[in-house]
Amino acid sequence: MVKLIRPQQHLSARGFAWTEGFQPFTVRLIGVATVPTVLMAGATIVHVRRREIARRGSLPVLGVLTAVLALVRFVWCTF
């Protein structure tokens, strides 16, 4: 979420060297994509603790979509 708040130059100086290869808009877009991923991970933890996996058929589907989003994001950011 830091990618949403901090300017690109600040991120680069703080160890996010990969931000130098992207437009500021793209860095912010990656920050926006991080928010639903974090929320989905938190929701998954809550459902697993409550043992609601069997009652939630959409949970595995959303989990796979989240994993694909994270994979695409990390693969895309390595270029």
N, C-alpha and C positions, 0 to 999 in steps of 0.2 A: 504494500500500500504506500510505501515511501515513494514509489515511482509516480504516484498521483500528486503528491504534495511538493516534493523538492524539485528545483530546476535541474535540468540535465547536467549542467556544469558541476553542481554540488554532488550529484550522484557519481559522476566520473571521478571527482576528487576523493570521494569516500570509498572507493574500491569497486564501483560498478563500471569497470573499464569498457564493458561491452556496449554501454550507452553511447559511446563516441561514434559508433558505426551506424546509428539510427537517427532519424529526424526526431525532434522533440515530441511531435504528435504521436509517433509510433511508440515511444517510451511510455507516454501517458496511456495509450491504448493497451499496452501490455499490463500496466498497472490496473486498468479497469478489468481486464480479463482475470487478474489474480483474485479480485474480490469474490466473484461467484465460486471460484475453486475453493477458497478458504471457507466460505459459508457451507458449501456442500460437504467438505471434510468434517466440519463441526456437526452438521446434521446427521451424517453417517455415524459418527461416534455416539451421538445421543440415541439413535435408533438401535444400534448394536447393544448398548448398555441396557436399554429397555426390552431387549429381545423381541423387537418388532420386525425383524427381518422377514419372517414368514408372512406377516400381514401386509407387508409393503412390497408389492411386485415391481414397483417403479424404482426401488432403491438400487437393485443391481444395474438397471439400465442407466440411471443417472450416474452411478459410480463409473461405469464404462465410459460414458460421455465425458465425465470429469477427467478420467485418466487420459483419454485421447486428447482433450484440450491441453492438459499439462504436457503431454509428450510433444504435441505440435509446437507448443510455446517454447519448450526447451530446445528442440531441434532447430526451430526457426531462429532462435536467439544465438545459436552458435555460429551462424554465418557472418 
